[in-house]
Each structure stands twice: as structure tokens, then as C-alpha cells.
Amino acid sequence: MVSQRINRASEESAKEAPEFRAANAIPEERILDAAQRLLLTIGPQRMTMADLARQAGVSRATLYRRWGSVREVLGALTTRAWVALAVQAFPDGAPGTVAGAGPASPHGRERLVDGVVRLARGIRTHPLLRTIIELDPDFLTPYLLKRRGTNTNHQLDLLEAGLRAGIADGSVRAADPVLLARSVLLTAWSFTLTGPVFADEPEGTGPELERLDGELRLLLDRYLAPLTEGRPTP
């Protein structure tokens, strides 16, 4: 009887006690959504882990179990955003293929180029990038000058897959797809990051940038096109 009362009391106490969840039980999306709200309202330089913890409704200890700094959180946030844009730019998966099928012959190059232009435009106009460029452009420096980030690797993998498919269907010239992917991405980056400066359209959108996007499409299409007879092999 005594043990039954103790067990019953323990069960009742457990029901009344506040719920404590492990850090990994808190959805990462909830924290990243909070980070995005903060970034767009106060900017990356003023954001602290304490601010983020309050905005997300979690403890700072929970944040530090996943990320060591605000910059790491922002890295995860931009990765989420750019991967989502890549999915939108290439809705059927890797450019040059159709979901559930083989190579999309003979239009792999066209699909690849269109996707790259869509991705460049999407990133260029995204509120996260515009805010970072306006308030904390140094955030981008390590990924431009020192190391490849997760986003870069993801985009290179996507382009390499599309280029291999384009080479297989004959719409892309026979060359090293790794080298081609790097060249395509470097070209797209210049139009994404520096294009607004050259076009005098700091918001990342406008008629002059539309014209530049057309030139990017033409540039990539001709760069990737198969070599015609009589042209020297590089």
C-alpha cells in the first residue's frame, strides 16, 4: 500500500512538473526562423546569442550546444535559404535530368543555364543577402577569399551533376565537369554580388539587371556549347 501511494504521488508530481526537453528536441527551423527575424530587423552585427535565445524562446545553453556563435547561426541560416533557392531554380533536381528519368536530351545545357540565372537572381534579391551586404558585408569575406562554405559545395555538386548530364546528351561540350562547374559558379557570383554595383541598382533588381541577366545567360550558353568544326580545341 505504501509503495502504491509513493508511485501514485510520483506520477502526479511528474504530471505537474514543467516539461524539460532535450536541446535536440527543439526544432532547428524554429531557431533559424527567429534568427532571420532578428537579422532583418536589427542586422547581423547587433545580434547576440542572448537576443536569439529570447526570440526563439530557448535557453542560451541550448543554442551553444548547436552553434558556437552568431556567425555560425547565420551560416546555417544562409545555407537553408540558398539551398531552398537552388531547389526552386532546378525544380526537377539536378539540371540536365528529369525527376525519375534519365538525361533530358537534348536540352541539358538550356536547363542548366536557365537554372543558374534563376539562382543568381534569387540570391541577389533575397532579403538576407541585401541586409548582409548593407550592414555586415565582412560576413561574406571568408567565403570569397579564404574557404568554400557549405553553400558553395552544394552549388558545385548541383552544377557538376547537370554538366555531366549535358555532356552525356551532347548539349554541353566535352570537358572536365569539375572545371566547368567552378567556372560557371565564379561567373554567376560576379553577376550576383557585383552586378548591382555595375548596374547602379543597389536593391538587386531593376531593368539594367534584367539586361545583365540576359548577358549572363548568353555568356554561359556560348561557353558551354559544343565546339563546332573548325574551332581550335582549348
Secondary structure per residue as TSV (DSSP state, phi and psi in degrees):
chain	resnum	aa	ss	phi	psi
A	1	M	-	360.0	-45.0
A	2	V	H	-60.4	-45.4
A	3	S	H	-63.9	-34.7
A	4	Q	H	-65.2	-41.4
A	5	R	H	-64.7	-39.6
A	6	I	H	-64.8	-44.0
A	7	N	H	-63.7	-41.0
A	8	R	H	-65.4	-40.7
A	9	A	H	-65.0	-38.7
A	10	S	H	-64.8	-40.5
A	11	E	H	-65.2	-40.7
A	12	E	H	-66.7	-39.5
A	13	S	H	-64.4	-38.4
A	14	A	H	-64.8	-36.2
A	15	K	H	-67.2	-37.1
A	16	E	H	-81.7	-21.7
A	17	A	S	-70.8	146.2
A	18	P	-	-63.4	152.3
A	19	E	-	-83.6	126.7
A	20	F	-	-113.7	119.4
A	21	R	-	-107.8	146.8
A	22	A	-	-63.4	155.7
A	23	A	G	-58.1	-38.9
A	24	N	G	-76.2	-3.7
A	25	A	G	-86.3	-12.0
A	26	I	S	-86.9	122.3
A	27	P	-	-59.2	131.4
A	28	E	H	-61.8	-32.8
A	29	E	H	-59.7	-36.7
A	30	R	H	-61.9	-40.9
A	31	I	H	-72.0	-42.2
A	32	L	H	-68.2	-34.6
A	33	D	H	-61.9	-41.3
A	34	A	H	-65.1	-40.6
A	35	A	H	-62.7	-39.4
A	36	Q	H	-66.3	-41.5
A	37	R	H	-60.4	-43.4
A	38	L	H	-66.1	-44.0
A	39	L	H	-58.1	-42.5
A	40	L	H	-77.8	-15.6
A	41	T	H	-102.4	-43.1
A	42	I	H	-115.6	-9.0
A	43	G	-	86.9	161.2
A	44	P	T	-71.3	-32.7
A	45	Q	T	-69.2	-33.0
A	46	R	T	-87.7	-11.9
A	47	M	-	-73.1	134.9
A	48	T	-	-121.3	165.2
A	49	M	H	-64.9	-32.1
A	50	A	H	-65.8	-42.2
A	51	D	H	-59.1	-46.1
A	52	L	H	-65.4	-39.9
A	53	A	H	-60.7	-44.0
A	54	R	H	-65.2	-43.5
A	55	Q	H	-64.7	-36.9
A	56	A	H	-87.2	-12.7
A	57	G	T	72.7	36.4
A	58	V	S	-130.9	171.9
A	59	S	-	-84.5	157.4
A	60	R	H	-63.3	-33.8
A	61	A	H	-60.1	-38.2
A	62	T	H	-62.1	-42.8
A	63	L	H	-62.8	-45.9
A	64	Y	H	-69.6	-18.7
A	65	R	H	-70.5	-20.9
A	66	R	H	-107.1	-39.6
A	67	W	-	-135.0	144.9
A	68	G	S	-89.7	-12.5
A	69	S	S	-162.2	169.8
A	70	V	H	-61.3	-39.5
A	71	R	H	-62.4	-35.0
A	72	E	H	-67.3	-38.3
A	73	V	H	-63.4	-44.0
A	74	L	H	-64.5	-34.5
A	75	G	H	-61.1	-44.4
A	76	A	H	-65.6	-36.3
A	77	L	H	-66.1	-46.8
A	78	T	H	-67.8	-34.5
A	79	T	H	-59.7	-46.5
A	80	R	H	-58.6	-44.3
A	81	A	H	-67.0	-45.4
A	82	W	H	-71.9	-35.1
A	83	V	H	-63.6	-40.6
A	84	A	H	-62.4	-40.2
A	85	L	H	-66.2	-36.8
A	86	A	H	-64.1	-39.2
A	87	V	H	-62.5	-40.6
A	88	Q	H	-69.3	-37.2
A	89	A	H	-69.3	-33.3
A	90	F	S	-124.4	73.4
A	91	P	T	-63.6	-20.7
A	92	D	T	-96.2	13.6
A	93	G	S	99.3	-146.1
A	94	A	S	-59.3	131.1
A	95	P	T	-57.8	139.3
A	96	G	T	97.1	-5.0
A	97	T	B	-129.1	159.2
A	98	V	-	-111.0	135.7
A	99	A	T	-54.2	125.4
A	100	G	T	80.2	7.9
A	101	A	S	-135.4	-177.0
A	102	G	S	-85.9	-160.5
A	103	P	B	-58.1	141.8
A	104	A	-	-88.0	67.6
A	105	S	T	-70.4	141.3
A	106	P	T	-107.5	33.3
A	107	H	-	-110.9	25.1
A	108	G	H	-61.0	-41.4
A	109	R	H	-64.7	-43.3
A	110	E	H	-60.9	-44.3
A	111	R	H	-67.2	-38.5
A	112	L	H	-64.2	-49.0
A	113	V	H	-64.0	-44.8
A	114	D	H	-60.0	-41.5
A	115	G	H	-65.2	-40.7
A	116	V	H	-63.2	-42.9
A	117	V	H	-64.8	-41.7
A	118	R	H	-62.6	-42.0
A	119	L	H	-66.0	-43.9
A	120	A	H	-60.1	-43.8
A	121	R	H	-66.7	-41.1
A	122	G	H	-63.8	-44.0
A	123	I	H	-68.4	-42.2
A	124	R	H	-59.5	-36.1
A	125	T	H	-97.3	-1.8
A	126	H	-	-67.8	136.3
A	127	P	H	-56.1	-33.0
A	128	L	H	-62.7	-48.0
A	129	L	H	-66.8	-42.5
A	130	R	H	-61.3	-40.0
A	131	T	H	-67.9	-43.3
A	132	I	H	-62.6	-44.9
A	133	I	H	-63.3	-38.0
A	134	E	H	-74.0	-40.0
A	135	L	H	-108.6	-26.3
A	136	D	-	-152.0	64.5
A	137	P	G	-62.8	-22.6
A	138	D	G	-62.7	-19.0
A	139	F	G	-58.6	-31.3
A	140	L	G	-82.6	-20.5
A	141	T	H	-55.2	-48.5
A	142	P	H	-57.8	-35.0
A	143	Y	H	-79.7	-15.8
A	144	L	H	-95.8	-29.0
A	145	L	H	-120.0	-19.8
A	146	K	T	-120.1	-39.9
A	147	R	-	-155.8	158.9
A	148	R	-	-85.7	136.3
A	149	G	-	-96.1	179.8
A	150	T	H	-59.1	-40.6
A	151	N	H	-61.0	-44.9
A	152	T	H	-60.3	-46.7
A	153	N	H	-62.2	-40.8
A	154	H	H	-63.4	-44.6
A	155	Q	H	-67.2	-38.9
A	156	L	H	-63.2	-43.2
A	157	D	H	-60.8	-42.2
A	158	L	H	-63.2	-45.2
A	159	L	H	-67.0	-41.4
A	160	E	H	-60.5	-42.2
A	161	A	H	-62.5	-43.4
A	162	G	H	-66.4	-38.1
A	163	L	H	-67.9	-40.0
A	164	R	H	-60.9	-40.9
A	165	A	H	-66.3	-39.7
A	166	G	H	-66.6	-37.8
A	167	I	H	-64.7	-40.9
A	168	A	H	-65.8	-36.6
A	169	D	H	-89.4	-0.8
A	170	G	T	87.3	1.6
A	171	S	S	-87.7	-15.1
A	172	V	S	-116.6	139.3
A	173	R	-	-62.6	149.4
A	174	A	S	-71.1	114.5
A	175	A	S	-163.3	174.2
A	176	D	-	-67.3	114.2
A	177	P	H	-64.9	-26.8
A	178	V	H	-65.9	-45.5
A	179	L	H	-65.9	-42.8
A	180	L	H	-61.3	-43.5
A	181	A	H	-61.2	-42.5
A	182	R	H	-63.5	-42.4
A	183	S	H	-66.1	-41.7
A	184	V	H	-63.4	-45.0
A	185	L	H	-68.1	-40.7
A	186	L	H	-60.6	-41.3
A	187	T	H	-64.2	-46.0
A	188	A	H	-62.8	-37.1
A	189	W	H	-60.3	-41.0
A	190	S	I	-62.8	-39.1
A	191	F	I	-71.8	-29.3
A	192	T	I	-76.5	-48.1
A	193	L	I	-91.5	-39.1
A	194	T	I	-100.0	-18.5
A	195	G	H	-52.0	-47.9
A	196	P	H	-58.6	-31.8
A	197	V	H	-70.0	-47.0
A	198	F	H	-66.1	-32.3
A	199	A	T	-89.8	-2.3
A	200	D	T	56.4	39.1
A	201	E	-	-130.6	82.1
A	202	P	T	-64.8	-15.6
A	203	E	T	-82.7	-4.0
A	204	G	S	84.5	9.1
A	205	T	-	-147.2	156.1
A	206	G	S	144.1	171.6
A	207	P	H	-62.3	-36.6
A	208	E	H	-68.1	-36.0
A	209	L	H	-71.5	-31.5
A	210	E	H	-61.4	-40.7
A	211	R	H	-65.6	-40.4
A	212	L	H	-64.1	-38.2
A	213	D	H	-60.5	-37.4
A	214	G	H	-63.6	-38.8
A	215	E	H	-69.7	-35.7
A	216	L	H	-62.3	-43.7
A	217	R	H	-61.3	-44.6
A	218	L	H	-65.3	-43.1
A	219	L	H	-60.0	-48.7
A	220	L	H	-68.1	-39.8
A	221	D	H	-61.8	-44.0
A	222	R	H	-72.7	-33.6
A	223	Y	H	-65.3	-37.8
A	224	L	H	-91.1	-11.7
A	225	A	S	-63.6	146.9
A	226	P	-	-58.1	146.1
A	227	L	-	-69.9	133.8
A	228	T	-	-87.2	162.3
A	229	E	T	-61.3	139.5
A	230	G	T	93.3	-14.1
A	231	R	S	-87.6	138.8
A	232	P	-	-67.4	142.8
A	233	T	-	-76.7	128.5
A	234	P	-	-64.1	360.0
